[in-house]
Structure formats: C-alpha cells, structure tokens
Amino acid sequence: GAKNTMSLIEATNYLEKKLGSTPSIKTEQTPRRADQCVYVSDIGKVSKTFNWQPKTSPEAAMDNNLKWVMENRQMLDKVYK
C-alpha cells in the first residue's frame, strides 16, 4: 500500500517545496521538561477495531492543513503575535 507516515524532516521538506521557501525552525539543545524523546502515532488498534484505514495521504493532509492556515491567517496572526 501507499506510505501513510511522514517524518518531521519529510514534512519540513514538503512544506519547503510547496511554499518555495525554507520554514523557520527553532531547535533547543536541551529538551524541555515535557518533551518526548520519540513520538509515533499508532493507529493499529483503531484500524483493527473499526476496520478503518486512512484515505488521505500525508501529502494531502499537509495540503489541507496548509490551505486552512492560509485561509485563516488573519485569525492566527492575532493569536500568535
């Protein structure tokens, strides 16, 4: 089947291609107290219980999210500035 996962690096590279610019990324040398070292979403249980699989690729999901962000930029600017 089609790949249904995307790493943070793959997501960043995808956004760079879509936006035509490199996203600004801030990293910290020391993890914050609540940071997880590794996080992986596992949909195995829900897939088995409900016989469900994602119908949207990671790229399509990123496109949907990007579209929403662009359509709601004024609201987001008020919240995050």
PDB file with one MODEL, atoms N, CA, C and O in Angstrom:
MODEL        1
ATOM      1  N   GLY A   1       0.811  -1.186   0.000  1.00  0.00           N
ATOM      2  CA  GLY A   1       0.000   0.000   0.000  1.00  0.00           C
ATOM      3  C   GLY A   1       0.855   1.252   0.000  1.00  0.00           C
ATOM      4  O   GLY A   1       2.082   1.185   0.084  1.00  0.00           O
ATOM      5  N   ALA A   2       0.204   2.368  -0.093  1.00  0.00           N
ATOM      6  CA  ALA A   2       0.892   3.660  -0.096  1.00  0.00           C
ATOM      7  C   ALA A   2       1.432   3.955   1.301  1.00  0.00           C
ATOM      8  O   ALA A   2       0.855   3.542   2.306  1.00  0.00           O
ATOM      9  N   LYS A   3       2.526   4.662   1.341  1.00  0.00           N
ATOM     10  CA  LYS A   3       3.124   5.066   2.613  1.00  0.00           C
ATOM     11  C   LYS A   3       2.169   6.026   3.315  1.00  0.00           C
ATOM     12  O   LYS A   3       1.718   7.003   2.718  1.00  0.00           O
ATOM     13  N   ASN A   4       1.862   5.751   4.575  1.00  0.00           N
ATOM     14  CA  ASN A   4       0.928   6.625   5.286  1.00  0.00           C
ATOM     15  C   ASN A   4       1.572   7.274   6.505  1.00  0.00           C
ATOM     16  O   ASN A   4       0.895   7.609   7.477  1.00  0.00           O
ATOM     17  N   THR A   5       2.898   7.445   6.439  1.00  0.00           N
ATOM     18  CA  THR A   5       3.601   8.141   7.512  1.00  0.00           C
ATOM     19  C   THR A   5       4.487   9.226   6.912  1.00  0.00           C
ATOM     20  O   THR A   5       4.846   9.174   5.736  1.00  0.00           O
ATOM     21  N   MET A   6       4.830  10.199   7.732  1.00  0.00           N
ATOM     22  CA  MET A   6       5.705  11.275   7.288  1.00  0.00           C
ATOM     23  C   MET A   6       6.501  11.749   8.497  1.00  0.00           C
ATOM     24  O   MET A   6       5.930  12.102   9.528  1.00  0.00           O
ATOM     25  N   SER A   7       7.812  11.753   8.362  1.00  0.00           N
ATOM     26  CA  SER A   7       8.659  12.236   9.460  1.00  0.00           C
ATOM     27  C   SER A   7       8.615  13.754   9.498  1.00  0.00           C
ATOM     28  O   SER A   7       8.147  14.398   8.558  1.00  0.00           O
ATOM     29  N   LEU A   8       9.106  14.317  10.588  1.00  0.00           N
ATOM     30  CA  LEU A   8       9.169  15.774  10.715  1.00  0.00           C
ATOM     31  C   LEU A   8      10.063  16.366   9.628  1.00  0.00           C
ATOM     32  O   LEU A   8       9.753  17.421   9.075  1.00  0.00           O
ATOM     33  N   ILE A   9      11.159  15.699   9.322  1.00  0.00           N
ATOM     34  CA  ILE A   9      12.055  16.180   8.260  1.00  0.00           C
ATOM     35  C   ILE A   9      11.349  16.119   6.909  1.00  0.00           C
ATOM     36  O   ILE A   9      11.451  17.056   6.117  1.00  0.00           O
ATOM     37  N   GLU A  10      10.632  15.022   6.637  1.00  0.00           N
ATOM     38  CA  GLU A  10       9.884  14.914   5.379  1.00  0.00           C
ATOM     39  C   GLU A  10       8.805  15.991   5.292  1.00  0.00           C
ATOM     40  O   GLU A  10       8.587  16.563   4.224  1.00  0.00           O
ATOM     41  N   ALA A  11       8.130  16.270   6.404  1.00  0.00           N
ATOM     42  CA  ALA A  11       7.094  17.306   6.422  1.00  0.00           C
ATOM     43  C   ALA A  11       7.703  18.678   6.148  1.00  0.00           C
ATOM     44  O   ALA A  11       7.140  19.476   5.399  1.00  0.00           O
ATOM     45  N   THR A  12       8.853  18.945   6.755  1.00  0.00           N
ATOM     46  CA  THR A  12       9.536  20.224   6.540  1.00  0.00           C
ATOM     47  C   THR A  12       9.959  20.364   5.079  1.00  0.00           C
ATOM     48  O   THR A  12       9.768  21.419   4.474  1.00  0.00           O
ATOM     49  N   ASN A  13      10.530  19.308   4.518  1.00  0.00           N
ATOM     50  CA  ASN A  13      10.925  19.334   3.106  1.00  0.00           C
ATOM     51  C   ASN A  13       9.723  19.521   2.192  1.00  0.00           C
ATOM     52  O   ASN A  13       9.809  20.235   1.193  1.00  0.00           O
ATOM     53  N   TYR A  14       8.606  18.887   2.524  1.00  0.00           N
ATOM     54  CA  TYR A  14       7.389  19.022   1.728  1.00  0.00           C
ATOM     55  C   TYR A  14       6.892  20.467   1.752  1.00  0.00           C
ATOM     56  O   TYR A  14       6.542  21.027   0.714  1.00  0.00           O
ATOM     57  N   LEU A  15       6.864  21.065   2.944  1.00  0.00           N
ATOM     58  CA  LEU A  15       6.435  22.461   3.057  1.00  0.00           C
ATOM     59  C   LEU A  15       7.370  23.393   2.297  1.00  0.00           C
ATOM     60  O   LEU A  15       6.918  24.353   1.673  1.00  0.00           O
ATOM     61  N   GLU A  16       8.659  23.118   2.346  1.00  0.00           N
ATOM     62  CA  GLU A  16       9.633  23.932   1.630  1.00  0.00           C
ATOM     63  C   GLU A  16       9.325  23.921   0.134  1.00  0.00           C
ATOM     64  O   GLU A  16       9.359  24.967  -0.514  1.00  0.00           O
ATOM     65  N   LYS A  17       9.028  22.759  -0.409  1.00  0.00           N
ATOM     66  CA  LYS A  17       8.697  22.648  -1.838  1.00  0.00           C
ATOM     67  C   LYS A  17       7.384  23.359  -2.154  1.00  0.00           C
ATOM     68  O   LYS A  17       7.285  24.053  -3.166  1.00  0.00           O
ATOM     69  N   LYS A  18       6.366  23.190  -1.289  1.00  0.00           N
ATOM     70  CA  LYS A  18       5.053  23.798  -1.527  1.00  0.00           C
ATOM     71  C   LYS A  18       5.100  25.320  -1.423  1.00  0.00           C
ATOM     72  O   LYS A  18       4.465  26.018  -2.213  1.00  0.00           O
ATOM     73  N   LEU A  19       5.852  25.833  -0.450  1.00  0.00           N
ATOM     74  CA  LEU A  19       5.878  27.270  -0.183  1.00  0.00           C
ATOM     75  C   LEU A  19       6.971  27.998  -0.951  1.00  0.00           C
ATOM     76  O   LEU A  19       6.925  29.221  -1.087  1.00  0.00           O
ATOM     77  N   GLY A  20       7.949  27.260  -1.452  1.00  0.00           N
ATOM     78  CA  GLY A  20       9.044  27.882  -2.176  1.00  0.00           C
ATOM     79  C   GLY A  20      10.038  28.588  -1.276  1.00  0.00           C
ATOM     80  O   GLY A  20      10.843  29.393  -1.745  1.00  0.00           O
ATOM     81  N   SER A  21       9.988  28.292   0.014  1.00  0.00           N
ATOM     82  CA  SER A  21      10.949  28.876   0.951  1.00  0.00           C
ATOM     83  C   SER A  21      11.166  27.894   2.098  1.00  0.00           C
ATOM     84  O   SER A  21      10.348  27.007   2.344  1.00  0.00           O
ATOM     85  N   THR A  22      12.271  28.072   2.783  1.00  0.00           N
ATOM     86  CA  THR A  22      12.597  27.194   3.898  1.00  0.00           C
ATOM     87  C   THR A  22      11.862  27.652   5.150  1.00  0.00           C
ATOM     88  O   THR A  22      11.994  28.806   5.559  1.00  0.00           O
ATOM     89  N   PRO A  23      11.080  26.749   5.770  1.00  0.00           N
ATOM     90  CA  PRO A  23      10.407  27.131   7.016  1.00  0.00           C
ATOM     91  C   PRO A  23      11.421  27.466   8.103  1.00  0.00           C
ATOM     92  O   PRO A  23      12.494  26.865   8.166  1.00  0.00           O
ATOM     93  N   SER A  24      11.084  28.410   8.941  1.00  0.00           N
ATOM     94  CA  SER A  24      11.945  28.777  10.058  1.00  0.00           C
ATOM     95  C   SER A  24      11.777  27.728  11.156  1.00  0.00           C
ATOM     96  O   SER A  24      10.670  27.475  11.632  1.00  0.00           O
ATOM     97  N   ILE A  25      12.883  27.132  11.542  1.00  0.00           N
ATOM     98  CA  ILE A  25      12.841  26.077  12.557  1.00  0.00           C
ATOM     99  C   ILE A  25      13.735  26.487  13.716  1.00  0.00           C
ATOM    100  O   ILE A  25      14.894  26.858  13.529  1.00  0.00           O
ATOM    101  N   LYS A  26      13.176  26.411  14.908  1.00  0.00           N
ATOM    102  CA  LYS A  26      13.940  26.735  16.115  1.00  0.00           C
ATOM    103  C   LYS A  26      14.165  25.437  16.877  1.00  0.00           C
ATOM    104  O   LYS A  26      13.215  24.720  17.192  1.00  0.00           O
ATOM    105  N   THR A  27      15.409  25.143  17.167  1.00  0.00           N
ATOM    106  CA  THR A  27      15.735  23.947  17.945  1.00  0.00           C
ATOM    107  C   THR A  27      16.407  24.352  19.246  1.00  0.00           C
ATOM    108  O   THR A  27      17.015  25.417  19.350  1.00  0.00           O
ATOM    109  N   GLU A  28      16.286  23.498  20.210  1.00  0.00           N
ATOM    110  CA  GLU A  28      16.893  23.715  21.509  1.00  0.00           C
ATOM    111  C   GLU A  28      17.884  22.589  21.774  1.00  0.00           C
ATOM    112  O   GLU A  28      17.629  21.439  21.417  1.00  0.00           O
ATOM    113  N   GLN A  29      19.001  22.910  22.391  1.00  0.00           N
ATOM    114  CA  GLN A  29      19.982  21.888  22.729  1.00  0.00           C
ATOM    115  C   GLN A  29      19.499  21.005  23.887  1.00  0.00           C
ATOM    116  O   GLN A  29      19.773  19.805  23.929  1.00  0.00           O
ATOM    117  N   THR A  30      18.783  21.620  24.813  1.00  0.00           N
ATOM    118  CA  THR A  30      18.293  20.897  25.980  1.00  0.00           C
ATOM    119  C   THR A  30      16.787  20.701  25.845  1.00  0.00           C
ATOM    120  O   THR A  30      16.054  21.672  25.658  1.00  0.00           O
ATOM    121  N   PRO A  31      16.317  19.460  25.939  1.00  0.00           N
ATOM    122  CA  PRO A  31      14.869  19.235  25.844  1.00  0.00           C
ATOM    123  C   PRO A  31      14.123  19.930  26.984  1.00  0.00           C
ATOM    124  O   PRO A  31      14.633  20.061  28.097  1.00  0.00           O
ATOM    125  N   ARG A  32      12.922  20.364  26.680  1.00  0.00           N
ATOM    126  CA  ARG A  32      12.066  20.911  27.722  1.00  0.00           C
ATOM    127  C   ARG A  32      11.588  19.762  28.609  1.00  0.00           C
ATOM    128  O   ARG A  32      11.607  18.607  28.183  1.00  0.00           O
ATOM    129  N   ARG A  33      11.167  20.060  29.819  1.00  0.00           N
ATOM    130  CA  ARG A  33      10.765  19.006  30.772  1.00  0.00           C
ATOM    131  C   ARG A  33       9.689  18.096  30.207  1.00  0.00           C
ATOM    132  O   ARG A  33       9.731  16.889  30.447  1.00  0.00           O
ATOM    133  N   ALA A  34       8.734  18.625  29.471  1.00  0.00           N
ATOM    134  CA  ALA A  34       7.608  17.827  28.991  1.00  0.00           C
ATOM    135  C   ALA A  34       7.840  17.220  27.603  1.00  0.00           C
ATOM    136  O   ALA A  34       6.964  16.528  27.085  1.00  0.00           O
ATOM    137  N   ASP A  35       9.012  17.470  26.990  1.00  0.00           N
ATOM    138  CA  ASP A  35       9.274  16.937  25.649  1.00  0.00           C
ATOM    139  C   ASP A  35       9.382  15.418  25.669  1.00  0.00           C
ATOM    140  O   ASP A  35       9.928  14.827  26.600  1.00  0.00           O
ATOM    141  N   GLN A  36       8.852  14.806  24.626  1.00  0.00           N
ATOM    142  CA  GLN A  36       9.008  13.374  24.436  1.00  0.00           C
ATOM    143  C   GLN A  36      10.236  13.146  23.562  1.00  0.00           C
ATOM    144  O   GLN A  36      10.476  13.903  22.621  1.00  0.00           O
ATOM    145  N   CYS A  37      11.005  12.124  23.860  1.00  0.00           N
ATOM    146  CA  CYS A  37      12.190  11.827  23.047  1.00  0.00           C
ATOM    147  C   CYS A  37      11.768  11.335  21.665  1.00  0.00           C
ATOM    148  O   CYS A  37      12.360  11.723  20.657  1.00  0.00           O
ATOM    149  N   VAL A  38      10.759  10.494  21.619  1.00  0.00           N
ATOM    150  CA  VAL A  38      10.259   9.936  20.367  1.00  0.00           C
ATOM    151  C   VAL A  38       8.744   9.862  20.467  1.00  0.00           C
ATOM    152  O   VAL A  38       8.201   9.514  21.515  1.00  0.00           O
ATOM    153  N   TYR A  39       8.065  10.189  19.378  1.00  0.00           N
ATOM    154  CA  TYR A  39       6.611  10.060  19.343  1.00  0.00           C
ATOM    155  C   TYR A  39       6.211   9.440  18.017  1.00  0.00           C
ATOM    156  O   TYR A  39       6.619   9.905  16.953  1.00  0.00           O
ATOM    157  N   VAL A  40       5.414   8.392  18.090  1.00  0.00           N
ATOM    158  CA  VAL A  40       4.884   7.748  16.894  1.00  0.00           C
ATOM    159  C   VAL A  40       3.404   7.503  17.132  1.00  0.00           C
ATOM    160  O   VAL A  40       3.027   6.885  18.127  1.00  0.00           O
ATOM    161  N   SER A  41       2.569   7.980  16.228  1.00  0.00           N
ATOM    162  CA  SER A  41       1.140   7.685  16.315  1.00  0.00           C
ATOM    163  C   SER A  41       0.919   6.279  15.786  1.00  0.00           C
ATOM    164  O   SER A  41       1.356   5.948  14.684  1.00  0.00           O
ATOM    165  N   ASP A  42       0.252   5.466  16.557  1.00  0.00           N
ATOM    166  CA  ASP A  42      -0.036   4.094  16.151  1.00  0.00           C
ATOM    167  C   ASP A  42      -1.545   3.937  16.033  1.00  0.00           C
ATOM    168  O   ASP A  42      -2.265   3.980  17.031  1.00  0.00           O
ATOM    169  N   ILE A  43      -2.011   3.756  14.809  1.00  0.00           N
ATOM    170  CA  ILE A  43      -3.454   3.623  14.590  1.00  0.00           C
ATOM    171  C   ILE A  43      -3.865   2.154  14.506  1.00  0.00           C
ATOM    172  O   ILE A  43      -4.980   1.839  14.088  1.00  0.00           O
ATOM    173  N   GLY A  44      -2.961   1.257  14.904  1.00  0.00           N
ATOM    174  CA  GLY A  44      -3.223  -0.185  14.802  1.00  0.00           C
ATOM    175  C   GLY A  44      -4.495  -0.624  15.492  1.00  0.00           C
ATOM    176  O   GLY A  44      -5.279  -1.374  14.910  1.00  0.00           O
ATOM    177  N   LYS A  45      -4.724  -0.177  16.722  1.00  0.00           N
ATOM    178  CA  LYS A  45      -5.895  -0.613  17.484  1.00  0.00           C
ATOM    179  C   LYS A  45      -7.194  -0.112  16.851  1.00  0.00           C
ATOM    180  O   LYS A  45      -8.150  -0.874  16.707  1.00  0.00           O
ATOM    181  N   VAL A  46      -7.230   1.160  16.475  1.00  0.00           N
ATOM    182  CA  VAL A  46      -8.447   1.690  15.855  1.00  0.00           C
ATOM    183  C   VAL A  46      -8.679   1.055  14.483  1.00  0.00           C
ATOM    184  O   VAL A  46      -9.820   0.811  14.092  1.00  0.00           O
ATOM    185  N   SER A  47      -7.587   0.789  13.754  1.00  0.00           N
ATOM    186  CA  SER A  47      -7.710   0.142  12.447  1.00  0.00           C
ATOM    187  C   SER A  47      -8.309  -1.253  12.593  1.00  0.00           C
ATOM    188  O   SER A  47      -9.182  -1.649  11.821  1.00  0.00           O
ATOM    189  N   LYS A  48      -7.831  -1.990  13.592  1.00  0.00           N
ATOM    190  CA  LYS A  48      -8.321  -3.354  13.810  1.00  0.00           C
ATOM    191  C   LYS A  48      -9.753  -3.346  14.348  1.00  0.00           C
ATOM    192  O   LYS A  48     -10.603  -4.100  13.873  1.00  0.00           O
ATOM    193  N   THR A  49     -10.017  -2.493  15.338  1.00  0.00           N
ATOM    194  CA  THR A  49     -11.332  -2.458  15.983  1.00  0.00           C
ATOM    195  C   THR A  49     -12.434  -2.033  15.015  1.00  0.00           C
ATOM    196  O   THR A  49     -13.518  -2.616  15.006  1.00  0.00           O
ATOM    197  N   PHE A  50     -12.152  -1.015  14.199  1.00  0.00           N
ATOM    198  CA  PHE A  50     -13.185  -0.471  13.323  1.00  0.00           C
ATOM    199  C   PHE A  50     -12.974  -0.806  11.852  1.00  0.00           C
ATOM    200  O   PHE A  50     -13.700  -0.320  10.986  1.00  0.00           O
ATOM    201  N   ASN A  51     -11.965  -1.647  11.576  1.00  0.00           N
ATOM    202  CA  ASN A  51     -11.648  -1.997  10.184  1.00  0.00           C
ATOM    203  C   ASN A  51     -11.502  -0.727   9.351  1.00  0.00           C
ATOM    204  O   ASN A  51     -12.127  -0.575   8.301  1.00  0.00           O
ATOM    205  N   TRP A  52     -10.663   0.177   9.843  1.00  0.00           N
ATOM    206  CA  TRP A  52     -10.502   1.505   9.243  1.00  0.00           C
ATOM    207  C   TRP A  52      -9.055   1.735   8.842  1.00  0.00           C
ATOM    208  O   TRP A  52      -8.133   1.313   9.541  1.00  0.00           O
ATOM    209  N   GLN A  53      -8.863   2.397   7.732  1.00  0.00           N
ATOM    210  CA  GLN A  53      -7.549   2.828   7.272  1.00  0.00           C
ATOM    211  C   GLN A  53      -7.673   4.266   6.762  1.00  0.00           C
ATOM    212  O   GLN A  53      -8.718   4.638   6.230  1.00  0.00           O
ATOM    213  N   PRO A  54      -6.622   5.080   6.917  1.00  0.00           N
ATOM    214  CA  PRO A  54      -6.679   6.448   6.397  1.00  0.00           C
ATOM    215  C   PRO A  54      -6.910   6.448   4.890  1.00  0.00           C
ATOM    216  O   PRO A  54      -6.364   5.612   4.170  1.00  0.00           O
ATOM    217  N   LYS A  55      -7.708   7.374   4.427  1.00  0.00           N
ATOM    218  CA  LYS A  55      -7.959   7.530   2.991  1.00  0.00           C
ATOM    219  C   LYS A  55      -7.173   8.705   2.420  1.00  0.00           C
ATOM    220  O   LYS A  55      -7.151   8.924   1.209  1.00  0.00           O
ATOM    221  N   THR A  56      -6.541   9.444   3.294  1.00  0.00           N
ATOM    222  CA  THR A  56      -5.797  10.636   2.885  1.00  0.00           C
ATOM    223  C   THR A  56      -4.310  10.389   3.083  1.00  0.00           C
ATOM    224  O   THR A  56      -3.887   9.930   4.144  1.00  0.00           O
ATOM    225  N   SER A  57      -3.530  10.691   2.073  1.00  0.00           N
ATOM    226  CA  SER A  57      -2.078  10.556   2.191  1.00  0.00           C
ATOM    227  C   SER A  57      -1.539  11.660   3.084  1.00  0.00           C
ATOM    228  O   SER A  57      -2.208  12.674   3.282  1.00  0.00           O
ATOM    229  N   PRO A  58      -0.332  11.480   3.628  1.00  0.00           N
ATOM    230  CA  PRO A  58       0.262  12.556   4.417  1.00  0.00           C
ATOM    231  C   PRO A  58       0.375  13.856   3.621  1.00  0.00           C
ATOM    232  O   PRO A  58       0.173  14.940   4.168  1.00  0.00           O
ATOM    233  N   GLU A  59       0.697  13.749   2.328  1.00  0.00           N
ATOM    234  CA  GLU A  59       0.829  14.946   1.497  1.00  0.00           C
ATOM    235  C   GLU A  59      -0.517  15.660   1.349  1.00  0.00           C
ATOM    236  O   GLU A  59      -0.579  16.886   1.440  1.00  0.00           O
ATOM    237  N   ALA A  60      -1.593  14.903   1.124  1.00  0.00           N
ATOM    238  CA  ALA A  60      -2.922  15.519   1.008  1.00  0.00           C
ATOM    239  C   ALA A  60      -3.344  16.149   2.329  1.00  0.00           C
ATOM    240  O   ALA A  60      -3.958  17.215   2.343  1.00  0.00           O
ATOM    241  N   ALA A  61      -3.018  15.495   3.436  1.00  0.00           N
ATOM    242  CA  ALA A  61      -3.333  16.062   4.750  1.00  0.00           C
ATOM    243  C   ALA A  61      -2.562  17.363   4.968  1.00  0.00           C
ATOM    244  O   ALA A  61      -3.119  18.336   5.476  1.00  0.00           O
ATOM    245  N   MET A  62      -1.282  17.384   4.587  1.00  0.00           N
ATOM    246  CA  MET A  62      -0.489  18.608   4.694  1.00  0.00           C
ATOM    247  C   MET A  62      -1.094  19.707   3.829  1.00  0.00           C
ATOM    248  O   MET A  62      -1.173  20.860   4.252  1.00  0.00           O
ATOM    249  N   ASP A  63      -1.520  19.354   2.618  1.00  0.00           N
ATOM    250  CA  ASP A  63      -2.143  20.343   1.727  1.00  0.00           C
ATOM    251  C   ASP A  63      -3.414  20.910   2.357  1.00  0.00           C
ATOM    252  O   ASP A  63      -3.646  22.117   2.298  1.00  0.00           O
ATOM    253  N   ASN A  64      -4.241  20.050   2.960  1.00  0.00           N
ATOM    254  CA  ASN A  64      -5.475  20.506   3.610  1.00  0.00           C
ATOM    255  C   ASN A  64      -5.165  21.442   4.768  1.00  0.00           C
ATOM    256  O   ASN A  64      -5.812  22.477   4.926  1.00  0.00           O
ATOM    257  N   ASN A  65      -4.176  21.079   5.577  1.00  0.00           N
ATOM    258  CA  ASN A  65      -3.791  21.930   6.709  1.00  0.00           C
ATOM    259  C   ASN A  65      -3.222  23.261   6.237  1.00  0.00           C
ATOM    260  O   ASN A  65      -3.545  24.309   6.796  1.00  0.00           O
ATOM    261  N   LEU A  66      -2.385  23.225   5.220  1.00  0.00           N
ATOM    262  CA  LEU A  66      -1.797  24.449   4.684  1.00  0.00           C
ATOM    263  C   LEU A  66      -2.878  25.373   4.136  1.00  0.00           C
ATOM    264  O   LEU A  66      -2.836  26.584   4.348  1.00  0.00           O
ATOM    265  N   LYS A  67      -3.844  24.794   3.431  1.00  0.00           N
ATOM    266  CA  LYS A  67      -4.962  25.582   2.897  1.00  0.00           C
ATOM    267  C   LYS A  67      -5.723  26.253   4.044  1.00  0.00           C
ATOM    268  O   LYS A  67      -6.056  27.434   3.954  1.00  0.00           O
ATOM    269  N   TRP A  68      -6.000  25.512   5.120  1.00  0.00           N
ATOM    270  CA  TRP A  68      -6.725  26.066   6.253  1.00  0.00           C
ATOM    271  C   TRP A  68      -5.932  27.204   6.891  1.00  0.00           C
ATOM    272  O   TRP A  68      -6.491  28.253   7.211  1.00  0.00           O
ATOM    273  N   VAL A  69      -4.631  26.994   7.074  1.00  0.00           N
ATOM    274  CA  VAL A  69      -3.789  28.031   7.680  1.00  0.00           C
ATOM    275  C   VAL A  69      -3.815  29.296   6.819  1.00  0.00           C
ATOM    276  O   VAL A  69      -3.957  30.399   7.347  1.00  0.00           O
ATOM    277  N   MET A  70      -3.678  29.145   5.509  1.00  0.00           N
ATOM    278  CA  MET A  70      -3.661  30.310   4.621  1.00  0.00           C
ATOM    279  C   MET A  70      -5.015  31.036   4.636  1.00  0.00           C
ATOM    280  O   MET A  70      -5.059  32.265   4.570  1.00  0.00           O
ATOM    281  N   GLU A  71      -6.108  30.284   4.721  1.00  0.00           N
ATOM    282  CA  GLU A  71      -7.444  30.892   4.757  1.00  0.00           C
ATOM    283  C   GLU A  71      -7.739  31.570   6.092  1.00  0.00           C
ATOM    284  O   GLU A  71      -8.608  32.439   6.167  1.00  0.00           O
ATOM    285  N   ASN A  72      -7.027  31.183   7.136  1.00  0.00           N
ATOM    286  CA  ASN A  72      -7.282  31.711   8.482  1.00  0.00           C
ATOM    287  C   ASN A  72      -6.083  32.476   9.035  1.00  0.00           C
ATOM    288  O   ASN A  72      -5.908  32.589  10.248  1.00  0.00           O
ATOM    289  N   ARG A  73      -5.279  32.988   8.146  1.00  0.00           N
ATOM    290  CA  ARG A  73      -4.036  33.645   8.553  1.00  0.00           C
ATOM    291  C   ARG A  73      -4.279  34.855   9.460  1.00  0.00           C
ATOM    292  O   ARG A  73      -3.539  35.063  10.422  1.00  0.00           O
ATOM    293  N   GLN A  74      -5.309  35.653   9.163  1.00  0.00           N
ATOM    294  CA  GLN A  74      -5.567  36.841   9.987  1.00  0.00           C
ATOM    295  C   GLN A  74      -5.884  36.431  11.434  1.00  0.00           C
ATOM    296  O   GLN A  74      -5.395  37.049  12.379  1.00  0.00           O
ATOM    297  N   MET A  75      -6.692  35.403  11.596  1.00  0.00           N
ATOM    298  CA  MET A  75      -7.031  34.937  12.934  1.00  0.00           C
ATOM    299  C   MET A  75      -5.776  34.410  13.634  1.00  0.00           C
ATOM    300  O   MET A  75      -5.546  34.711  14.805  1.00  0.00           O
ATOM    301  N   LEU A  76      -4.975  33.633  12.927  1.00  0.00           N
ATOM    302  CA  LEU A  76      -3.767  33.073  13.524  1.00  0.00           C
ATOM    303  C   LEU A  76      -2.764  34.166  13.888  1.00  0.00           C
ATOM    304  O   LEU A  76      -2.095  34.076  14.918  1.00  0.00           O
ATOM    305  N   ASP A  77      -2.659  35.181  13.060  1.00  0.00           N
ATOM    306  CA  ASP A  77      -1.754  36.299  13.367  1.00  0.00           C
ATOM    307  C   ASP A  77      -2.144  36.977  14.671  1.00  0.00           C
ATOM    308  O   ASP A  77      -1.273  37.373  15.446  1.00  0.00           O
ATOM    309  N   LYS A  78      -3.442  37.117  14.923  1.00  0.00           N
ATOM    310  CA  LYS A  78      -3.908  37.728  16.171  1.00  0.00           C
ATOM    311  C   LYS A  78      -3.539  36.875  17.377  1.00  0.00           C
ATOM    312  O   LYS A  78      -3.196  37.401  18.436  1.00  0.00           O
ATOM    313  N   VAL A  79      -3.609  35.580  17.215  1.00  0.00           N
ATOM    314  CA  VAL A  79      -3.349  34.663  18.324  1.00  0.00           C
ATOM    315  C   VAL A  79      -1.860  34.507  18.595  1.00  0.00           C
ATOM    316  O   VAL A  79      -1.449  34.438  19.753  1.00  0.00           O
ATOM    317  N   TYR A  80      -1.042  34.452  17.537  1.00  0.00           N
ATOM    318  CA  TYR A  80       0.358  34.117  17.689  1.00  0.00           C
ATOM    319  C   TYR A  80       1.324  35.285  17.579  1.00  0.00           C
ATOM    320  O   TYR A  80       2.529  35.071  17.447  1.00  0.00           O
ATOM    321  N   LYS A  81       0.828  36.504  17.630  1.00  0.00           N
ATOM    322  CA  LYS A  81       1.735  37.661  17.603  1.00  0.00           C
ATOM    323  C   LYS A  81       1.730  38.391  18.901  1.00  0.00           C
ATOM    324  O   LYS A  81       2.436  39.389  19.052  1.00  0.00           O
TER     325      LYS A  81
ENDMDL
END
